[in-house]
Amino acid sequence: MAKLLALHPLGQIFAFFCGLLALLIITTRKKSSIALHINFGLLYYLMAALGFAIGVMMYSHSGRNYMPLWINIHQIIAVIVMILFGIGAGTGFLLLKKGRELSNILRLHRFSNYLSMFSFVIQGIIGMRLFLNLQ
């Protein structure tokens, strides 16, 4: 369990940087970079979802005393991030379809991903506070 406790934040940091890289790649607005954006975005979603699953497993199997308010906020934000991931991935796949009205879908895709990255940072700050409190 202690190894998972160390891998959880490292995996989440890796996931965050994959999401940040996907964001930076798409801001170049080159057609050739869309595949890279999709791959790094999917890696962001998958790594963060794996981190969510590991976090739930760690919390349910640990007998340690966490700070109740902060762990509850951490868990609530995790659920919100997973919902935002669903919206971001769903709208991302819709953007790949030809012949759709893209402006509203693109706006929702951007907003959900920006909000997920912001929530991810807040969750990371709370998570580090929890992690440091266990030491």
A tleap script that builds the chain and sets N, CA, C and O, in Angstrom:
source leaprc.protein.ff14SB
mol = sequence {
  NMET ALA LYS LEU LEU ALA LEU HIE PRO LEU
  GLY GLN ILE PHE ALA PHE PHE CYS GLY LEU
  LEU ALA LEU LEU ILE ILE THR THR ARG LYS
  LYS SER SER ILE ALA LEU HIE ILE ASN PHE
  GLY LEU LEU TYR TYR LEU MET ALA ALA LEU
  GLY PHE ALA ILE GLY VAL MET MET TYR SER
  HIE SER GLY ARG ASN TYR MET PRO LEU TRP
  ILE ASN ILE HIE GLN ILE ILE ALA VAL ILE
  VAL MET ILE LEU PHE GLY ILE GLY ALA GLY
  THR GLY PHE LEU LEU LEU LYS LYS GLY ARG
  GLU LEU SER ASN ILE LEU ARG LEU HIE ARG
  PHE SER ASN TYR LEU SER MET PHE SER PHE
  VAL ILE GLN GLY ILE ILE GLY MET ARG LEU
  PHE LEU ASN LEU CGLN
}
set mol.1.N position { 0.826 -1.195 0.000 }
set mol.1.CA position { 0.000 0.000 0.000 }
set mol.1.C position { 0.872 1.261 0.000 }
set mol.1.O position { 0.513 2.272 -0.604 }
set mol.2.N position { 2.010 1.189 0.678 }
set mol.2.CA position { 2.892 2.361 0.725 }
set mol.2.C position { 3.441 2.693 -0.667 }
set mol.2.O position { 3.635 3.863 -0.996 }
set mol.3.N position { 3.694 1.650 -1.492 }
set mol.3.CA position { 4.194 1.899 -2.845 }
set mol.3.C position { 3.125 2.581 -3.694 }
set mol.3.O position { 3.428 3.471 -4.489 }
set mol.4.N position { 1.875 2.159 -3.520 }
set mol.4.CA position { 0.784 2.814 -4.242 }
set mol.4.C position { 0.627 4.260 -3.800 }
set mol.4.O position { 0.308 5.138 -4.602 }
set mol.5.N position { 0.855 4.497 -2.508 }
set mol.5.CA position { 0.749 5.855 -1.995 }
set mol.5.C position { 1.786 6.761 -2.655 }
set mol.5.O position { 1.528 7.943 -2.879 }
set mol.6.N position { 2.946 6.211 -2.962 }
set mol.6.CA position { 3.974 7.001 -3.641 }
set mol.6.C position { 3.711 7.099 -5.141 }
set mol.6.O position { 4.008 8.124 -5.753 }
set mol.7.N position { 3.153 6.039 -5.741 }
set mol.7.CA position { 2.897 6.056 -7.181 }
set mol.7.C position { 1.708 6.939 -7.556 }
set mol.7.O position { 1.676 7.506 -8.648 }
set mol.8.N position { 0.749 7.054 -6.669 }
set mol.8.CA position { -0.457 7.832 -6.969 }
set mol.8.C position { -0.124 9.275 -7.345 }
set mol.8.O position { -0.539 9.726 -8.413 }
set mol.9.N position { 0.611 10.023 -6.506 }
set mol.9.CA position { 0.908 11.409 -6.908 }
set mol.9.C position { 1.843 11.498 -8.115 }
set mol.9.O position { 1.717 12.421 -8.919 }
set mol.10.N position { 2.773 10.559 -8.254 }
set mol.10.CA position { 3.674 10.603 -9.412 }
set mol.10.C position { 2.906 10.365 -10.710 }
set mol.10.O position { 3.150 11.040 -11.710 }
set mol.11.N position { 1.989 9.419 -10.696 }
set mol.11.CA position { 1.165 9.165 -11.877 }
set mol.11.C position { 0.272 10.338 -12.203 }
set mol.11.O position { 0.068 10.660 -13.374 }
set mol.12.N position { -0.265 10.983 -11.177 }
set mol.12.CA position { -1.135 12.122 -11.404 }
set mol.12.C position { -0.355 13.324 -11.937 }
set mol.12.O position { -0.865 14.084 -12.759 }
set mol.13.N position { 0.864 13.490 -11.473 }
set mol.13.CA position { 1.716 14.566 -12.006 }
set mol.13.C position { 2.013 14.299 -13.476 }
set mol.13.O position { 1.970 15.216 -14.296 }
set mol.14.N position { 2.320 13.032 -13.817 }
set mol.14.CA position { 2.546 12.662 -15.207 }
set mol.14.C position { 1.303 12.937 -16.046 }
set mol.14.O position { 1.398 13.461 -17.156 }
set mol.15.N position { 0.134 12.581 -15.511 }
set mol.15.CA position { -1.127 12.823 -16.215 }
set mol.15.C position { -1.326 14.320 -16.456 }
set mol.15.O position { -1.715 14.729 -17.550 }
set mol.16.N position { -1.058 15.132 -15.438 }
set mol.16.CA position { -1.223 16.575 -15.580 }
set mol.16.C position { -0.333 17.121 -16.690 }
set mol.16.O position { -0.776 17.945 -17.490 }
set mol.17.N position { 0.916 16.669 -16.747 }
set mol.17.CA position { 1.810 17.183 -17.777 }
set mol.17.C position { 1.414 16.693 -19.172 }
set mol.17.O position { 1.648 17.391 -20.158 }
set mol.18.N position { 0.821 15.509 -19.263 }
set mol.18.CA position { 0.288 15.054 -20.555 }
set mol.18.C position { -0.859 15.965 -20.997 }
set mol.18.O position { -0.950 16.328 -22.169 }
set mol.19.N position { -1.725 16.327 -20.066 }
set mol.19.CA position { -2.822 17.244 -20.388 }
set mol.19.C position { -2.314 18.619 -20.766 }
set mol.19.O position { -2.825 19.246 -21.694 }
set mol.20.N position { -1.317 19.080 -20.053 }
set mol.20.CA position { -0.723 20.382 -20.365 }
set mol.20.C position { -0.055 20.362 -21.740 }
set mol.20.O position { -0.144 21.331 -22.493 }
set mol.21.N position { 0.607 19.262 -22.058 }
set mol.21.CA position { 1.236 19.135 -23.368 }
set mol.21.C position { 0.183 19.095 -24.474 }
set mol.21.O position { 0.373 19.687 -25.537 }
set mol.22.N position { -0.935 18.391 -24.223 }
set mol.22.CA position { -2.025 18.368 -25.205 }
set mol.22.C position { -2.560 19.776 -25.436 }
set mol.22.O position { -2.872 20.152 -26.566 }
set mol.23.N position { -2.665 20.548 -24.366 }
set mol.23.CA position { -3.121 21.932 -24.471 }
set mol.23.C position { -2.134 22.772 -25.271 }
set mol.23.O position { -2.539 23.551 -26.134 }
set mol.24.N position { -0.857 22.621 -24.993 }
set mol.24.CA position { 0.157 23.405 -25.708 }
set mol.24.C position { 0.243 23.007 -27.178 }
set mol.24.O position { 0.449 23.854 -28.047 }
set mol.25.N position { 0.086 21.721 -27.449 }
set mol.25.CA position { 0.156 21.254 -28.841 }
set mol.25.C position { -0.980 21.854 -29.663 }
set mol.25.O position { -0.756 22.307 -30.786 }
set mol.26.N position { -2.180 21.862 -29.125 }
set mol.26.CA position { -3.325 22.337 -29.911 }
set mol.26.C position { -3.298 23.857 -30.079 }
set mol.26.O position { -3.908 24.380 -31.011 }
set mol.27.N position { -2.615 24.562 -29.209 }
set mol.27.CA position { -2.544 26.019 -29.364 }
set mol.27.C position { -1.678 26.425 -30.556 }
set mol.27.O position { -1.737 27.573 -30.998 }
set mol.28.N position { -0.869 25.490 -31.086 }
set mol.28.CA position { -0.089 25.806 -32.284 }
set mol.28.C position { -0.980 25.875 -33.507 }
set mol.28.O position { -0.610 26.485 -34.510 }
set mol.29.N position { -2.164 25.251 -33.438 }
set mol.29.CA position { -3.189 25.287 -34.485 }
set mol.29.C position { -2.691 24.792 -35.840 }
set mol.29.O position { -3.049 25.336 -36.885 }
set mol.30.N position { -1.871 23.766 -35.803 }
set mol.30.CA position { -1.429 23.155 -37.054 }
set mol.30.C position { -2.197 21.851 -37.234 }
set mol.30.O position { -2.397 21.103 -36.277 }
set mol.31.N position { -2.619 21.588 -38.445 }
set mol.31.CA position { -3.396 20.373 -38.737 }
set mol.31.C position { -2.614 19.113 -38.392 }
set mol.31.O position { -3.208 18.124 -37.963 }
set mol.32.N position { -1.304 19.126 -38.568 }
set mol.32.CA position { -0.501 17.933 -38.316 }
set mol.32.C position { -0.397 17.600 -36.830 }
set mol.32.O position { -0.022 16.481 -36.477 }
set mol.33.N position { -0.718 18.541 -35.964 }
set mol.33.CA position { -0.566 18.301 -34.533 }
set mol.33.C position { -1.840 17.765 -33.877 }
set mol.33.O position { -1.837 17.501 -32.675 }
set mol.34.N position { -2.920 17.599 -34.628 }
set mol.34.CA position { -4.167 17.122 -34.041 }
set mol.34.C position { -4.006 15.704 -33.512 }
set mol.34.O position { -4.534 15.386 -32.447 }
set mol.35.N position { -3.285 14.839 -34.233 }
set mol.35.CA position { -3.079 13.467 -33.763 }
set mol.35.C position { -2.292 13.452 -32.455 }
set mol.35.O position { -2.602 12.674 -31.554 }
set mol.36.N position { -1.278 14.306 -32.347 }
set mol.36.CA position { -0.535 14.401 -31.086 }
set mol.36.C position { -1.428 14.904 -29.958 }
set mol.36.O position { -1.368 14.397 -28.838 }
set mol.37.N position { -2.248 15.891 -30.252 }
set mol.37.CA position { -3.178 16.423 -29.258 }
set mol.37.C position { -4.115 15.320 -28.757 }
set mol.37.O position { -4.348 15.192 -27.555 }
set mol.38.N position { -4.640 14.541 -29.674 }
set mol.38.CA position { -5.556 13.462 -29.301 }
set mol.38.C position { -4.828 12.421 -28.454 }
set mol.38.O position { -5.361 11.971 -27.439 }
set mol.39.N position { -3.629 12.037 -28.855 }
set mol.39.CA position { -2.889 11.015 -28.111 }
set mol.39.C position { -2.518 11.477 -26.706 }
set mol.39.O position { -2.684 10.725 -25.745 }
set mol.40.N position { -2.018 12.699 -26.577 }
set mol.40.CA position { -1.672 13.190 -25.247 }
set mol.40.C position { -2.922 13.450 -24.409 }
set mol.40.O position { -2.902 13.266 -23.191 }
set mol.41.N position { -4.002 13.874 -25.052 }
set mol.41.CA position { -5.257 14.058 -24.331 }
set mol.41.C position { -5.803 12.749 -23.798 }
set mol.41.O position { -6.257 12.677 -22.656 }
set mol.42.N position { -5.758 11.707 -24.629 }
set mol.42.CA position { -6.206 10.390 -24.168 }
set mol.42.C position { -5.321 9.866 -23.045 }
set mol.42.O position { -5.811 9.256 -22.094 }
set mol.43.N position { -4.028 10.102 -23.155 }
set mol.43.CA position { -3.116 9.688 -22.090 }
set mol.43.C position { -3.433 10.430 -20.792 }
set mol.43.O position { -3.379 9.847 -19.709 }
set mol.44.N position { -3.760 11.706 -20.905 }
set mol.44.CA position { -4.182 12.498 -19.741 }
set mol.44.C position { -5.429 11.896 -19.103 }
set mol.44.O position { -5.478 11.701 -17.888 }
set mol.45.N position { -6.435 11.602 -19.921 }
set mol.45.CA position { -7.670 11.021 -19.399 }
set mol.45.C position { -7.416 9.665 -18.760 }
set mol.45.O position { -7.894 9.399 -17.657 }
set mol.46.N position { -6.667 8.803 -19.445 }
set mol.46.CA position { -6.448 7.448 -18.941 }
set mol.46.C position { -5.606 7.425 -17.667 }
set mol.46.O position { -5.922 6.700 -16.724 }
set mol.47.N position { -4.542 8.213 -17.643 }
set mol.47.CA position { -3.686 8.244 -16.444 }
set mol.47.C position { -4.431 8.825 -15.250 }
set mol.47.O position { -4.299 8.326 -14.133 }
set mol.48.N position { -5.200 9.858 -15.475 }
set mol.48.CA position { -5.953 10.453 -14.369 }
set mol.48.C position { -7.063 9.512 -13.892 }
set mol.48.O position { -7.335 9.437 -12.693 }
set mol.49.N position { -7.702 8.799 -14.814 }
set mol.49.CA position { -8.733 7.824 -14.413 }
set mol.49.C position { -8.105 6.670 -13.645 }
set mol.49.O position { -8.692 6.179 -12.680 }
set mol.50.N position { -6.921 6.230 -14.057 }
set mol.50.CA position { -6.206 5.198 -13.311 }
set mol.50.C position { -5.844 5.714 -11.926 }
set mol.50.O position { -5.954 4.984 -10.941 }
set mol.51.N position { -5.415 6.963 -11.848 }
set mol.51.CA position { -5.123 7.577 -10.550 }
set mol.51.C position { -6.361 7.658 -9.676 }
set mol.51.O position { -6.280 7.474 -8.461 }
set mol.52.N position { -7.500 7.930 -10.284 }
set mol.52.CA position { -8.771 7.958 -9.547 }
set mol.52.C position { -9.047 6.582 -8.948 }
set mol.52.O position { -9.400 6.464 -7.774 }
set mol.53.N position { -8.883 5.543 -9.765 }
set mol.53.CA position { -9.139 4.183 -9.285 }
set mol.53.C position { -8.158 3.792 -8.175 }
set mol.53.O position { -8.558 3.193 -7.177 }
set mol.54.N position { -6.887 4.126 -8.344 }
set mol.54.CA position { -5.890 3.814 -7.314 }
set mol.54.C position { -6.180 4.605 -6.044 }
set mol.54.O position { -6.046 4.076 -4.941 }
set mol.55.N position { -6.574 5.853 -6.188 }
set mol.55.CA position { -6.913 6.670 -5.022 }
set mol.55.C position { -8.089 6.106 -4.250 }
set mol.55.O position { -8.069 6.081 -3.020 }
set mol.56.N position { -9.112 5.653 -4.955 }
set mol.56.CA position { -10.273 5.044 -4.287 }
set mol.56.C position { -9.848 3.771 -3.574 }
set mol.56.O position { -10.251 3.522 -2.438 }
set mol.57.N position { -9.025 2.960 -4.251 }
set mol.57.CA position { -8.559 1.718 -3.649 }
set mol.57.C position { -7.702 1.986 -2.415 }
set mol.57.O position { -7.850 1.311 -1.396 }
set mol.58.N position { -6.811 2.966 -2.504 }
set mol.58.CA position { -5.954 3.293 -1.359 }
set mol.58.C position { -6.782 3.771 -0.176 }
set mol.58.O position { -6.541 3.367 0.962 }
set mol.59.N position { -7.747 4.624 -0.443 }
set mol.59.CA position { -8.561 5.167 0.632 }
set mol.59.C position { -9.391 4.077 1.306 }
set mol.59.O position { -9.540 4.075 2.528 }
set mol.60.N position { -9.925 3.160 0.521 }
set mol.60.CA position { -10.779 2.124 1.097 }
set mol.60.C position { -9.991 1.071 1.865 }
set mol.60.O position { -10.542 0.424 2.756 }
set mol.61.N position { -8.717 0.885 1.541 }
set mol.61.CA position { -7.917 -0.135 2.215 }
set mol.61.C position { -6.985 0.409 3.290 }
set mol.61.O position { -6.334 -0.367 3.989 }
set mol.62.N position { -6.911 1.700 3.431 }
set mol.62.CA position { -5.991 2.258 4.435 }
set mol.62.C position { -6.729 2.489 5.746 }
set mol.62.O position { -7.899 2.872 5.760 }
set mol.63.N position { -6.048 2.258 6.806 }
set mol.63.CA position { -6.635 2.483 8.119 }
set mol.63.C position { -6.118 3.752 8.769 }
set mol.63.O position { -6.295 3.962 9.969 }
set mol.64.N position { -5.487 4.585 7.986 }
set mol.64.CA position { -4.896 5.804 8.545 }
set mol.64.C position { -5.942 6.881 8.761 }
set mol.64.O position { -7.002 6.882 8.135 }
set mol.65.N position { -5.625 7.781 9.646 }
set mol.65.CA position { -6.512 8.914 9.900 }
set mol.65.C position { -6.168 10.046 8.946 }
set mol.65.O position { -5.077 10.614 8.997 }
set mol.66.N position { -7.098 10.355 8.095 }
set mol.66.CA position { -6.953 11.491 7.199 }
set mol.66.C position { -7.672 12.673 7.815 }
set mol.66.O position { -8.498 12.516 8.713 }
set mol.67.N position { -7.352 13.846 7.327 }
set mol.67.CA position { -8.082 15.024 7.755 }
set mol.67.C position { -9.441 14.959 7.061 }
set mol.67.O position { -9.503 15.122 5.843 }
set mol.68.N position { -10.530 14.727 7.794 }
set mol.68.CA position { -11.825 14.421 7.161 }
set mol.68.C position { -12.310 15.473 6.173 }
set mol.68.O position { -12.800 15.113 5.103 }
set mol.69.N position { -12.194 16.738 6.486 }
set mol.69.CA position { -12.677 17.770 5.576 }
set mol.69.C position { -11.902 17.729 4.263 }
set mol.69.O position { -12.504 17.777 3.190 }
set mol.70.N position { -10.587 17.642 4.335 }
set mol.70.CA position { -9.759 17.706 3.137 }
set mol.70.C position { -9.888 16.463 2.276 }
set mol.70.O position { -9.883 16.565 1.049 }
set mol.71.N position { -10.004 15.283 2.892 }
set mol.71.CA position { -10.154 14.077 2.082 }
set mol.71.C position { -11.512 14.074 1.390 }
set mol.71.O position { -11.628 13.598 0.260 }
set mol.72.N position { -12.534 14.597 2.050 }
set mol.72.CA position { -13.851 14.684 1.416 }
set mol.72.C position { -13.836 15.643 0.231 }
set mol.72.O position { -14.409 15.347 -0.817 }
set mol.73.N position { -13.186 16.783 0.394 }
set mol.73.CA position { -13.069 17.741 -0.716 }
set mol.73.C position { -12.263 17.114 -1.857 }
set mol.73.O position { -12.608 17.273 -3.028 }
set mol.74.N position { -11.191 16.403 -1.507 }
set mol.74.CA position { -10.355 15.736 -2.507 }
set mol.74.C position { -11.182 14.723 -3.305 }
set mol.74.O position { -11.053 14.633 -4.526 }
set mol.75.N position { -12.020 13.972 -2.614 }
set mol.75.CA position { -12.859 12.973 -3.285 }
set mol.75.C position { -13.938 13.625 -4.147 }
set mol.75.O position { -14.208 13.157 -5.253 }
set mol.76.N position { -14.545 14.679 -3.664 }
set mol.76.CA position { -15.584 15.367 -4.441 }
set mol.76.C position { -14.992 15.948 -5.716 }
set mol.76.O position { -15.585 15.833 -6.789 }
set mol.77.N position { -13.825 16.571 -5.602 }
set mol.77.CA position { -13.178 17.134 -6.794 }
set mol.77.C position { -12.810 16.015 -7.767 }
set mol.77.O position { -12.903 16.197 -8.981 }
set mol.78.N position { -12.393 14.857 -7.244 }
set mol.78.CA position { -12.063 13.724 -8.123 }
set mol.78.C position { -13.272 13.291 -8.941 }
set mol.78.O position { -13.143 13.003 -10.131 }
set mol.79.N position { -14.431 13.243 -8.323 }
set mol.79.CA position { -15.649 12.869 -9.048 }
set mol.79.C position { -15.990 13.935 -10.094 }
set mol.79.O position { -16.380 13.607 -11.215 }
set mol.80.N position { -15.843 15.203 -9.728 }
set mol.80.CA position { -16.105 16.292 -10.672 }
set mol.80.C position { -15.148 16.205 -11.863 }
set mol.80.O position { -15.560 16.395 -13.007 }
set mol.81.N position { -13.877 15.919 -11.594 }
set mol.81.CA position { -12.895 15.794 -12.675 }
set mol.81.C position { -13.261 14.634 -13.595 }
set mol.81.O position { -13.125 14.754 -14.813 }
set mol.82.N position { -13.720 13.520 -13.041 }
set mol.82.CA position { -14.122 12.381 -13.879 }
set mol.82.C position { -15.317 12.740 -14.762 }
set mol.82.O position { -15.379 12.313 -15.915 }
set mol.83.N position { -16.255 13.509 -14.243 }
set mol.83.CA position { -17.388 13.966 -15.053 }
set mol.83.C position { -16.900 14.895 -16.156 }
set mol.83.O position { -17.341 14.786 -17.300 }
set mol.84.N position { -15.995 15.806 -15.820 }
set mol.84.CA position { -15.437 16.713 -16.833 }
set mol.84.C position { -14.647 15.952 -17.892 }
set mol.84.O position { -14.654 16.328 -19.064 }
set mol.85.N position { -13.963 14.877 -17.479 }
set mol.85.CA position { -13.253 14.036 -18.447 }
set mol.85.C position { -14.229 13.404 -19.421 }
set mol.85.O position { -13.964 13.340 -20.622 }
set mol.86.N position { -15.352 12.938 -18.908 }
set mol.86.CA position { -16.360 12.346 -19.775 }
set mol.86.C position { -16.877 13.344 -20.796 }
set mol.86.O position { -17.044 13.016 -21.971 }
set mol.87.N position { -17.129 14.559 -20.341 }
set mol.87.CA position { -17.590 15.610 -21.250 }
set mol.87.C position { -16.496 15.962 -22.261 }
set mol.87.O position { -16.763 16.094 -23.456 }
set mol.88.N position { -15.267 16.111 -21.771 }
set mol.88.CA position { -14.156 16.464 -22.662 }
set mol.88.C position { -13.881 15.383 -23.696 }
set mol.88.O position { -13.681 15.687 -24.872 }
set mol.89.N position { -13.869 14.134 -23.271 }
set mol.89.CA position { -13.616 13.043 -24.218 }
set mol.89.C position { -14.783 12.893 -25.193 }
set mol.89.O position { -14.572 12.715 -26.393 }
set mol.90.N position { -16.005 12.965 -24.682 }
set mol.90.CA position { -17.171 12.841 -25.558 }
set mol.90.C position { -17.232 13.922 -26.610 }
set mol.90.O position { -17.482 13.645 -27.783 }
set mol.91.N position { -17.003 15.153 -26.195 }
set mol.91.CA position { -17.024 16.245 -27.167 }
set mol.91.C position { -15.822 16.168 -28.103 }
set mol.91.O position { -15.913 16.559 -29.267 }
set mol.92.N position { -14.695 15.664 -27.595 }
set mol.92.CA position { -13.521 15.489 -28.454 }
set mol.92.C position { -13.793 14.495 -29.570 }
set mol.92.O position { -13.401 14.719 -30.715 }
set mol.93.N position { -14.466 13.394 -29.237 }
set mol.93.CA position { -14.815 12.423 -30.274 }
set mol.93.C position { -15.851 12.991 -31.240 }
set mol.93.O position { -15.818 12.684 -32.431 }
set mol.94.N position { -16.766 13.811 -30.741 }
set mol.94.CA position { -17.741 14.446 -31.629 }
set mol.94.C position { -17.070 15.396 -32.612 }
set mol.94.O position { -17.524 15.557 -33.745 }
set mol.95.N position { -15.984 16.026 -32.167 }
set mol.95.CA position { -15.267 16.943 -33.051 }
set mol.95.C position { -14.604 16.220 -34.218 }
set mol.95.O position { -14.311 16.836 -35.243 }
set mol.96.N position { -14.370 14.938 -34.071 }
set mol.96.CA position { -13.762 14.171 -35.160 }
set mol.96.C position { -14.752 13.852 -36.271 }
set mol.96.O position { -14.343 13.527 -37.386 }
set mol.97.N position { -16.046 13.939 -35.984 }
set mol.97.CA position { -17.081 13.643 -36.983 }
set mol.97.C position { -17.184 14.805 -37.961 }
set mol.97.O position { -17.126 15.971 -37.571 }
set mol.98.N position { -17.331 14.480 -39.190 }
set mol.98.CA position { -17.480 15.508 -40.226 }
set mol.98.C position { -18.947 15.908 -40.346 }
set mol.98.O position { -19.839 15.095 -40.102 }
set mol.99.N position { -19.191 17.146 -40.716 }
set mol.99.CA position { -20.538 17.612 -40.999 }
set mol.99.C position { -21.324 18.046 -39.777 }
set mol.99.O position { -22.546 18.174 -39.857 }
set mol.100.N position { -20.680 18.273 -38.667 }
set mol.100.CA position { -21.388 18.728 -37.462 }
set mol.100.C position { -21.118 20.211 -37.242 }
set mol.100.O position { -20.121 20.756 -37.715 }
set mol.101.N position { -22.025 20.847 -36.516 }
set mol.101.CA position { -21.799 22.232 -36.086 }
set mol.101.C position { -20.738 22.185 -34.995 }
set mol.101.O position { -21.002 21.720 -33.886 }
set mol.102.N position { -19.552 22.662 -35.305 }
set mol.102.CA position { -18.415 22.466 -34.416 }
set mol.102.C position { -18.227 23.556 -33.364 }
set mol.102.O position { -17.581 23.301 -32.348 }
set mol.103.N position { -18.750 24.725 -33.558 }
set mol.103.CA position { -18.422 25.832 -32.660 }
set mol.103.C position { -18.911 25.586 -31.235 }
set mol.103.O position { -18.161 25.812 -30.286 }
set mol.104.N position { -20.148 25.130 -31.065 }
set mol.104.CA position { -20.651 24.880 -29.713 }
set mol.104.C position { -19.971 23.685 -29.075 }
set mol.104.O position { -19.689 23.692 -27.876 }
set mol.105.N position { -19.704 22.653 -29.873 }
set mol.105.CA position { -19.023 21.466 -29.344 }
set mol.105.C position { -17.598 21.825 -28.940 }
set mol.105.O position { -17.116 21.401 -27.890 }
set mol.106.N position { -16.935 22.603 -29.775 }
set mol.106.CA position { -15.560 23.018 -29.474 }
set mol.106.C position { -15.509 23.868 -28.209 }
set mol.106.O position { -14.608 23.709 -27.385 }
set mol.107.N position { -16.473 24.766 -28.059 }
set mol.107.CA position { -16.536 25.607 -26.862 }
set mol.107.C position { -16.706 24.747 -25.604 }
set mol.107.O position { -16.034 24.973 -24.598 }
set mol.108.N position { -17.603 23.766 -25.667 }
set mol.108.CA position { -17.825 22.870 -24.531 }
set mol.108.C position { -16.594 22.010 -24.263 }
set mol.108.O position { -16.252 21.757 -23.107 }
set mol.109.N position { -15.933 21.564 -25.315 }
set mol.109.CA position { -14.711 20.758 -25.175 }
set mol.109.C position { -13.618 21.559 -24.464 }
set mol.109.O position { -12.992 21.077 -23.520 }
set mol.110.N position { -13.404 22.774 -24.928 }
set mol.110.CA position { -12.389 23.629 -24.303 }
set mol.110.C position { -12.725 23.931 -22.844 }
set mol.110.O position { -11.873 23.807 -21.965 }
set mol.111.N position { -13.970 24.327 -22.596 }
set mol.111.CA position { -14.372 24.700 -21.247 }
set mol.111.C position { -14.229 23.521 -20.289 }
set mol.111.O position { -13.710 23.686 -19.185 }
set mol.112.N position { -14.673 22.354 -20.687 }
set mol.112.CA position { -14.588 21.196 -19.795 }
set mol.112.C position { -13.140 20.809 -19.532 }
set mol.112.O position { -12.799 20.408 -18.420 }
set mol.113.N position { -12.288 20.924 -20.543 }
set mol.113.CA position { -10.886 20.576 -20.334 }
set mol.113.C position { -10.140 21.618 -19.513 }
set mol.113.O position { -9.309 21.267 -18.675 }
set mol.114.N position { -10.426 22.894 -19.745 }
set mol.114.CA position { -9.803 23.931 -18.913 }
set mol.114.C position { -10.245 23.781 -17.455 }
set mol.114.O position { -9.431 23.881 -16.537 }
set mol.115.N position { -11.529 23.544 -17.258 }
set mol.115.CA position { -12.039 23.368 -15.901 }
set mol.115.C position { -11.478 22.109 -15.261 }
set mol.115.O position { -11.219 22.095 -14.057 }
set mol.116.N position { -11.285 21.050 -16.044 }
set mol.116.CA position { -10.698 19.826 -15.477 }
set mol.116.C position { -9.245 20.058 -15.074 }
set mol.116.O position { -8.806 19.563 -14.036 }
set mol.117.N position { -8.499 20.802 -15.879 }
set mol.117.CA position { -7.100 21.102 -15.527 }
set mol.117.C position { -7.030 21.967 -14.264 }
set mol.117.O position { -6.184 21.739 -13.400 }
set mol.118.N position { -7.912 22.950 -14.162 }
set mol.118.CA position { -7.946 23.794 -12.967 }
set mol.118.C position { -8.306 22.955 -11.739 }
set mol.118.O position { -7.667 23.072 -10.693 }
set mol.119.N position { -9.318 22.119 -11.868 }
set mol.119.CA position { -9.732 21.254 -10.756 }
set mol.119.C position { -8.631 20.264 -10.403 }
set mol.119.O position { -8.430 19.935 -9.234 }
set mol.120.N position { -7.923 19.794 -11.423 }
set mol.120.CA position { -6.822 18.860 -11.214 }
set mol.120.C position { -5.718 19.507 -10.371 }
set mol.120.O position { -5.144 18.862 -9.494 }
set mol.121.N position { -5.429 20.771 -10.636 }
set mol.121.CA position { -4.407 21.491 -9.857 }
set mol.121.C position { -4.863 21.672 -8.409 }
set mol.121.O position { -4.090 21.440 -7.479 }
set mol.122.N position { -6.117 22.086 -8.217 }
set mol.122.CA position { -6.646 22.251 -6.856 }
set mol.122.C position { -6.602 20.920 -6.117 }
set mol.122.O position { -6.218 20.861 -4.949 }
set mol.123.N position { -6.997 19.858 -6.802 }
set mol.123.CA position { -6.978 18.539 -6.187 }
set mol.123.C position { -5.548 18.120 -5.839 }
set mol.123.O position { -5.323 17.504 -4.798 }
set mol.124.N position { -4.598 18.443 -6.686 }
set mol.124.CA position { -3.202 18.120 -6.406 }
set mol.124.C position { -2.675 18.858 -5.187 }
set mol.124.O position { -1.920 18.292 -4.397 }
set mol.125.N position { -3.062 20.110 -5.028 }
set mol.125.CA position { -2.633 20.877 -3.850 }
set mol.125.C position { -3.208 20.249 -2.586 }
set mol.125.O position { -2.500 20.083 -1.593 }
set mol.126.N position { -4.483 19.905 -2.624 }
set mol.126.CA position { -5.113 19.264 -1.465 }
set mol.126.C position { -4.485 17.899 -1.216 }
set mol.126.O position { -4.232 17.526 -0.071 }
set mol.127.N position { -4.230 17.147 -2.300 }
set mol.127.CA position { -3.616 15.833 -2.161 }
set mol.127.C position { -2.227 15.902 -1.544 }
set mol.127.O position { -1.871 15.064 -0.716 }
set mol.128.N position { -1.442 16.898 -1.943 }
set mol.128.CA position { -0.099 17.030 -1.342 }
set mol.128.C position { -0.198 17.401 0.129 }
set mol.128.O position { 0.623 16.972 0.939 }
set mol.129.N position { -1.191 18.189 0.470 }
set mol.129.CA position { -1.401 18.511 1.882 }
set mol.129.C position { -1.737 17.256 2.686 }
set mol.129.O position { -1.239 17.061 3.794 }
set mol.130.N position { -2.581 16.422 2.115 }
set mol.130.CA position { -2.933 15.157 2.765 }
set mol.130.C position { -1.721 14.242 2.856 }
set mol.130.O position { -1.479 13.622 3.892 }
set mol.131.N position { -0.956 14.159 1.765 }
set mol.131.CA position { 0.221 13.294 1.731 }
set mol.131.C position { 1.253 13.736 2.767 }
set mol.131.O position { 1.815 12.905 3.479 }
set mol.132.N position { 1.496 15.016 2.849 }
set mol.132.CA position { 2.472 15.526 3.808 }
set mol.132.C position { 2.003 15.362 5.255 }
set mol.132.O position { 2.818 15.233 6.168 }
set mol.133.N position { 0.690 15.368 5.453 }
set mol.133.CA position { 0.136 15.186 6.792 }
set mol.133.C position { 0.332 13.739 7.276 }
set mol.133.O position { 0.387 13.492 8.481 }
set mol.134.N position { 0.438 12.781 6.334 }
set mol.134.CA position { 0.635 11.381 6.704 }
set mol.134.C position { 2.064 11.080 7.081 }
set mol.134.O position { 2.319 10.092 7.770 }
set mol.135.N position { 3.002 11.897 6.654 }
set mol.135.CA position { 4.416 11.625 6.908 }
set mol.135.C position { 4.786 11.814 8.359 }
set mol.135.O position { 5.944 11.622 8.731 }
savepdb mol mol.pdb
quit
